[in-house]
Structures are given as structure tokens and as C-alpha cells.
């Protein structure tokens, strides 16, 4: 079971603070702009980003509104394509379509942060989602 939000160790607080700062900077926001965007008082946010205060649920909720995964903010978890594919390759087509729509929204959010996925990355991921493997390797000239 995960740690209770009021039981963070100093290293946990420092790691979360660093991730928050990185996210804010990737979005090109000042501390004030970011605190307004997530709906948290500026003074509270600054203390959290400096590691002087543990993250609270208001911050987690606000960041979730920016489409940043809570597990990444809190625990630094990131999943690569193969992890995701291994979980979903045997799901229904309806689930895969919903996942595709979510992926599309994530791509748009990624662009909002000033980053872009290469079209090959997107195509490869979509092929893996629907086929459980890299479909582009299967194509041959007829």
C-alpha cells in the first residue's frame, strides 16, 4: 500500500518538489502562473516546490487537471510502451478504441508542453495497441 500523504520522508518531499518544478518549467510557467492554474495559493505552492512543505491533495487534484499523471508526480513512475502493450494486447476492440482516444488527447497535451512525438513513434504505438506487436514489420510488398 502507498504512503499516506502526511507520512512523506524528506527524500520523498524533495523528489516530488523536483518533479513539480520540472513539470512547471516544461509548461513554461512561472510559480505564480502554475499555482493559479492548479488552483493552489502561491505561498503554498512555493513551499511545496522548495521542499519546505509536503504535497497536499489540492495540488494533486490541480495537477491532475493538467493531465499530468498523479503516479508520476507522487512516485516518479513512468511506463514505457512495452509495459503498456503487455497489459492491453488482449483487451477488447472497444477498450482499444477508448485507449486510442486517450492517446490522442495525451499527444495533444504533450504538444501543449512544447514537445512532439515523432509520427513513427505514434504509428508504432498505435500498431502495437491494435495488434500487440509492431505491425509495420509485417508489411511486405505485394
N, C-alpha and C positions, 0 to 999 in steps of 0.2 A: 504494500500500500504506500502511496506517496506521502510526502511530509505535509504536515499541517502548515498552512501559510504563516502561522505565527511561531513556527519552530525552526525557521531557517538558520543554518550555520553561517558564520561570517563569510566563508568562501562562496556559499550559495548566493548570498546577497550580492557579493562582488561580481559573480558570474552573470547574474540577472541584470545588474546595473550595466555591465559592459554590453550585453546583448541589446538592452533597451537603447543605449546610446548609438550602437551600430545601426539599429533599425531606424531611429530618428534621423541619423545622418544620411542613410540610404534614401530616405524620403525627402531629403534636402530641407528639413525643417529645423527651426530654432527650438530651444527648450520651451519657450513660451507658446509657439505655434503648435508644437506636439502636444503639450499639456491641454491646450484648448481643444485640439482635435479629438483627444481621448476623453475629454470631459473631467479632468482632474485639476485641482488647483495647482498653479505654477509652483508654489512653495513646496507642496507635497511631491510633485514630480521631480523637482531639482534634488530634493533629499534622497529620493529613491535612486536617481541616476548617479548621484555621488556615492551611493552605498551607505548613506547615513540612516536609512530607513528601509525596512523590508517592503517588498511589493505588496499591494493590497488588492482586494477583489475589484475595486473600481478601476484600477489600472488594467487588470486582466480583461475586464469587460470592454473597456475602451479600446484596447489593442485588438481584441477580437473583432471589433467593428471595423478595423483597418484591414481585416482579412489576414492577419498575421497569426499563425498557429500558436495557441497557448502553450502547447507542449514544447515548442521551440523556445519561447520566451522563458518559461519556468525551468526547463530541464536541458535545453540545448539539443533536443532530439531533432534529427533530420533523417528523412528516409530517402534512399536512392531508388531509382527506377526499378531495380531488380527486387527490392523489398516489396514494393507496391505490387508489381506484377505477380509475384509469388502468391500474394493474398487474393488477388481478384481474377486470376485467369480462369477459374472455374465458376464464375458467377453468371447470372442470367444476362441476357442482352439488355433488358430493361435497366438493370443496375449499371451496366457498362455505358449505356447512353446517358444516364444521370451523371455518372462519373465524368464522361466526356464534357458535358455542360459545365461541370465544376472545374475541370481542367481549363476549359476555355476562359472561364472567369478568372482563374489563377494567372493565366497568361496575360490577361488584361491588367491585373493587379501588378504583375511583375513589371510590365511596361510602365505603369504608373510610378514605380520606384526608379525609373530611368534605366532599366535593364531590359534586355531582349533575349528570348530563346531563339536559337537558330532554327530555321524551318526544318532542317534534318532532325533535330532533337525532337521537335513536336511530332513530325511524321513518324519517327521511330517509336515514340511513346504511344501514339495512337494505334499503330500496328500491333504493338505488344499488348495493349489493353484489349483489343478485339480478338487477337489470335494467340496470345500467350507466348509469342516469340517475335522475332524480327522478321516480319513478312517480306521486307524488301530483299532479303537474301533468297527467298523462294522464287522471285520473279525471273523468268527466262524468256529470251526472245523466241517467238513462235515462228 
